[in-house]
Amino acid sequence: MDKKETSKQLIAKCSNLESLIDYQEGSVVSRAIIDKKTGSITLFAFDENQGLSEHTAPYDAMVYVLDGEVDVAISGKLLRLTKGEMTILPANIPHALSAKTRFKMLLSMVKS
């Protein structure tokens, strides 16, 4: 499957999430899969030692790790997630992510 396909081109097709996004050296890459008023689903690929600094979001979100290893801090509590694991980021609570290795994640945000 061509990685440049739009989300509409993914409808009613069998897709491997991990293969829909590539790592880039020294960068964080994102790709929106679904982006609606009610929520979004976004793929991310983080190079080693990259991350997202502490911030809050007004909506609950789920992080699902597709590849690699990441430290997730939620209101000061540190979690180490690896492939196949997930956590919930509660709305309006400070959180941050730090790649321990290259990692890919699926971020699902519910806006309601």
CORJODA-V751848 format. One line per field, one symbol per residue. ss: DSSP state (a for helix, b for strand, c for the rest). phi: phi as a letter, one per 40 degrees, with the letter a starting at -180 (. if undefined). burial: # if it has 16 or more other C-alpha atoms within 10 Angstrom, else .. Layout:
# CORJODA-V751848
ss = ???
phi = ???
burial = ???
This chain:
# CORJODA-V751848
ss = ccccccaaaaccccccaaaacccccccbbbbbbbbbccbbbbbbbbccccbbbbbccccbbbbbbbbcbbbbbbccbbbbbbcccbbbbcccccbbbbbcccbbbbbbbbcc
phi = .ccccccccccfbcbcdcccabcbdgbbbbaccbbbdciabbcbbbcdgcabcdabbcbcabbbccagaacbbbfgccbbbbdgbaabbcdgbcaabaccbdababbbbbba
burial = .................#.####....####.#......#########.##..#.#...################.....##...#..###.##################..
